[in-house]
Structures are given as structure tokens and as C-alpha cells.
Amino acid sequence: MASALARRQAFRLATQIRTFSSTPARNAAEVKRLGVIGAGQMGLGIALVAAQKAGVPVTLVDNSQASLDKGLAFADKLLAKDVSKNRITQEQADHVRSNLTSTTLIDQLAEVDFVIEAVPEIPKLKFDIFAKLAEICPQHVILATNTSSISITRIAAATTKDPKDTSTSSRVVSTHFMNPVPIQKGVEIISGLQTSAETLDTAITFCKAMGKIPSVSADSPGFLANRILMPYINEAVICLETGVGDRDSIDSIMKNGTNVPMGPLQLADFIGLDTCLAIMRVLHQETGDSKYRPSVLLAKMVNAGWLGKKSGKGFYDY
Ligand SMILES: NC(=O)c1ccc[n+]([C@@H]2O[C@H](COP(=O)([O-])OP(=O)(O)OC[C@H]3O[C@@H](n4cnc5c(N)ncnc54)[C@H](O)[C@@H]3O)[C@@H](O)[C@H]2O)c1
């Protein structure tokens, strides 16, 4: 009871701090250009939906030219499918495609109004990128992360060497899109302790402009979506590891018995086993609760490079 009370008080405190913060931020109507870092499955999806639904030009940054090429080829394929199904015209598809610019140079994000980071779920990688964004982006730019589990407060703290100076950290927020971005409507919006109310409002409004349904969660390990989803997936892998059921039985009973579109092992393959493992590690380390111990089999598969659909092999072959 005491810890529940403490959590409620901490949440209330965070909300109050946000309310009193006054750092100016742009509203979504003033987001004239979006920047996305990471052209993998999430970054590409975010860039495409922003270009298509919010109608903004997008600068897509990745440190791998191969990832950019693969991502844009996938965007072409998705747009061609929309045209073939008469969901959009060829002219509309061409216009959306012309809104996507790619580069390996992060410095080009000096020209955008809103950045969404979607690089792998590695804390130091994200901290370094946010420190760099703080250097290159002008004062009005909103800096959002698509992290699945890393504390927004810690990511925001990486933008300054002086924690008292919240001029940049107050503009950090999470827009946690769901996979696949063009299909899933929900977006989890999470404020760090430093995030201003204006930043939160801008993030919510911009996600709505992208056609999404935002919901707000507290900055707590795994937030809401993965706090609930990942232990479910992890438990399925433990059931496989310990022989409670084979792959097909596990996926079949959950798919056909709980009316979800796919079983947990197939879903893990679609998310990426490295991402699932990284999230379980954050839940385990940050709560210290053994109920979040990552499955040994999950870690072994990641060590083998079997990351699921994106690597061609996971619980299934692709
Ligand atoms: N996969 C999911 O289902 C899912 C869902 C919600 C959130 N997320 C989160 O979204 C983020 C991205 O996940 P993903 O599945 O798209 O990963 P991914 O592995 O598909 O893509 C990551 C991309 O980042 C690029 N990258 C790596 N280091 C970089 C750097 N220093 N600068 C620029 N680009 C760099 C890689 O080349 C790659 O293209 C993670 O934080 C993940 O936890 C993933």
C-alpha cells in the first residue's frame, strides 16, 4: 500500500512540474518538417505515416545507407499496394514519396521542427543521439523518442550537462508508436520529469494529425504497453523452453483461444527478439523484480543472431 501511495504521489508531482513549466514549444500546426532517426521498421513506418497523413515533409536519417535504401524500397512497396487497392491515387503516392528525403547526416536535423528517434533499444545509443540533438537542433524543436522501455527522464537528462537548465530537456517526450505503424492506431505518450506541458500537448496534437489515437502513460519501466505485453511474450518463450507446449501449440491456443491476430511467438518475431530482450532487461533491472527475468532461450536466440522476421529467422523462418 505504501509503495502504491508513493507511486501515486510521484506521478502527481511529475504532473505538477509539467504544469508549471513554461518552455515555449510549437504546436502541431507549426510542425512544418519532421525528422526521423532510424529507418528500420518503426522509423520508416513513422516517416511514411507522417508524410501521408500529417502531410509534412520528412527527413529520414540513418547511419546505414543500406537501411535507408531498404526502408525507402519498402515505402515504395506499401504505397504501390495502396494505389493497387484504390486507397490512394498514383499522384497522391508520388506526392507522399516526394515528401521523404533520406540522409546519413544527422546534422540535417537542424532544419526540422519535430524529431522522432527510432534507433535500436540501447540506452547509451539513445543518450548519445539526444546529446547530439541538443547541440544541433534550434530551441523550439521537440525531441521525441520511440523507446519501448528506457526512462524518458534519463533520455531527457542526456540533453544537458546542467540538470537545472531545462531549456532542452523540457522539450523531450516519448511518442511510442506501435508496430506496424501504418496499421496500429494507438500511440503511447510519456513525459519525463522535465517535460513541459506544451511539449506534451504538441506531441499529442501531432500524433492526432498523423491519424493516431494517443494515450498518456507515466514514465515507469515498460510504460503501459510493454509492461503488459512483454511479460506475456516472455512467458510464452519460457513455456517453449520448458516444454509446456511446442511453438505451434503456444501460438495456436492464444490465437484461437483469445481472439488475438497472432500468437505470442509470431508476434515476438515481428517485433524483433533483440527488442523484446532489451525491454525485458529494462523491466528486470529497473524494478529488481524477478517476475521480469528474461527467458534464457530468448537471450540465446538473440546471441545466435536469430532476431525474428527482420533477420529471416526467429521462432519461424522467413
Ligand atoms: N519493433 C517493434 O515492434 C517496436 C515497437 C515499438 C517501439 N519500438 C522501438 O523503436 C525503436 C526502433 O526499433 P525498430 O524495431 O525499428 O529497430 P530496427 O532494428 O528495425 O531499426 C533501427 C534502425 O536504426 C538504425 N541505427 C542504428 N544506429 C543508428 C545511429 N547511431 N544513427 C542513426 N540510425 C541508427 C539502424 O541502421 C536501423 O535502420 C527501438 O527503440 C524499439 O524499442 C519497436
The ligand as an SDF file (V2000), in Angstrom:
LIG
                    3D

 44 48  0  0  0  0  0  0  0  0999 V2000
    9.8660   -3.3590  -33.3150 N   0  0  0  0  0  0  0  0  0  0  0  0
    8.7750   -3.0240  -32.6290 C   0  0  0  0  0  0  0  0  0  0  0  0
    7.7510   -3.7200  -32.6580 O   0  0  0  0  0  0  0  0  0  0  0  0
    8.7700   -1.7650  -31.8050 C   0  0  0  0  0  0  0  0  0  0  0  0
    7.5560   -1.2510  -31.3490 C   0  0  0  0  0  0  0  0  0  0  0  0
    7.5550   -0.0500  -30.6290 C   0  0  0  0  0  0  0  0  0  0  0  0
    8.7560    0.5810  -30.3570 C   0  0  0  0  0  0  0  0  0  0  0  0
    9.9370    0.0570  -30.8210 N   0  0  0  0  0  0  0  0  0  0  0  0
   11.1780    0.7710  -30.5300 C   0  0  0  0  0  0  0  0  0  0  0  0
   11.5250    1.5280  -31.6940 O   0  0  0  0  0  0  0  0  0  0  0  0
   12.9670    1.6300  -31.7650 C   0  0  0  0  0  0  0  0  0  0  0  0
   13.4300    1.0990  -33.1140 C   0  0  0  0  0  0  0  0  0  0  0  0
   13.0400   -0.2500  -33.2320 O   0  0  0  0  0  0  0  0  0  0  0  0
   12.9880   -0.9750  -34.6720 P   0  0  0  0  0  0  0  0  0  0  0  0
   12.2480   -2.2330  -34.4680 O   0  0  0  0  0  0  0  0  0  0  0  0
   12.5500   -0.0240  -35.7320 O   0  0  0  0  0  0  0  0  0  0  0  0
   14.5590   -1.2970  -34.8950 O   0  0  0  0  0  0  0  0  0  0  0  0
   15.2980   -1.7080  -36.2370 P   0  0  0  0  0  0  0  0  0  0  0  0
   16.4520   -2.5380  -35.8190 O   0  0  0  0  0  0  0  0  0  0  0  0
   14.3190   -2.2480  -37.2380 O   0  0  0  0  0  0  0  0  0  0  0  0
   15.8200   -0.2840  -36.8220 O   0  0  0  0  0  0  0  0  0  0  0  0
   16.7590    0.5310  -36.1840 C   0  0  0  0  0  0  0  0  0  0  0  0
   17.4190    1.4240  -37.2340 C   0  0  0  0  0  0  0  0  0  0  0  0
   18.2930    2.3490  -36.5670 O   0  0  0  0  0  0  0  0  0  0  0  0
   19.4690    2.4880  -37.3410 C   0  0  0  0  0  0  0  0  0  0  0  0
   20.5510    2.9830  -36.4980 N   0  0  0  0  0  0  0  0  0  0  0  0
   21.3400    2.3000  -35.6140 C   0  0  0  0  0  0  0  0  0  0  0  0
   22.2170    3.1340  -35.0250 N   0  0  0  0  0  0  0  0  0  0  0  0
   21.9850    4.3840  -35.5540 C   0  0  0  0  0  0  0  0  0  0  0  0
   22.5740    5.6590  -35.3490 C   0  0  0  0  0  0  0  0  0  0  0  0
   23.5740    5.8310  -34.4840 N   0  0  0  0  0  0  0  0  0  0  0  0
   22.1090    6.6970  -36.0630 N   0  0  0  0  0  0  0  0  0  0  0  0
   21.0900    6.5390  -36.9520 C   0  0  0  0  0  0  0  0  0  0  0  0
   20.4960    5.3430  -37.1880 N   0  0  0  0  0  0  0  0  0  0  0  0
   20.9330    4.2880  -36.4900 C   0  0  0  0  0  0  0  0  0  0  0  0
   19.7100    1.0940  -37.9190 C   0  0  0  0  0  0  0  0  0  0  0  0
   20.5580    1.1420  -39.0710 O   0  0  0  0  0  0  0  0  0  0  0  0
   18.2820    0.6580  -38.2450 C   0  0  0  0  0  0  0  0  0  0  0  0
   17.9150    1.0280  -39.5650 O   0  0  0  0  0  0  0  0  0  0  0  0
   13.5080    0.8730  -30.5520 C   0  0  0  0  0  0  0  0  0  0  0  0
   13.7020    1.7860  -29.5030 O   0  0  0  0  0  0  0  0  0  0  0  0
   12.3870   -0.0930  -30.2300 C   0  0  0  0  0  0  0  0  0  0  0  0
   12.3990   -0.4970  -28.8770 O   0  0  0  0  0  0  0  0  0  0  0  0
    9.9630   -1.0920  -31.5480 C   0  0  0  0  0  0  0  0  0  0  0  0
  1  2  1  0
  2  3  2  0
  2  4  1  0
  4  5  1  0
  4 44  2  0
  5  6  2  0
  6  7  1  0
  7  8  2  0
  8  9  1  0
  8 44  1  0
  9 10  1  0
  9 42  1  0
 10 11  1  0
 11 12  1  0
 11 40  1  0
 12 13  1  0
 13 14  1  0
 14 15  2  0
 14 16  1  0
 14 17  1  0
 17 18  1  0
 18 19  2  0
 18 20  1  0
 18 21  1  0
 21 22  1  0
 22 23  1  0
 23 24  1  0
 23 38  1  0
 24 25  1  0
 25 26  1  0
 25 36  1  0
 26 27  1  0
 26 35  1  0
 27 28  2  0
 28 29  1  0
 29 30  1  0
 29 35  2  0
 30 31  1  0
 30 32  2  0
 32 33  1  0
 33 34  2  0
 34 35  1  0
 36 37  1  0
 36 38  1  0
 38 39  1  0
 40 41  1  0
 40 42  1  0
 42 43  1  0
M  CHG  2   8   1  16  -1
M  END
$$$$
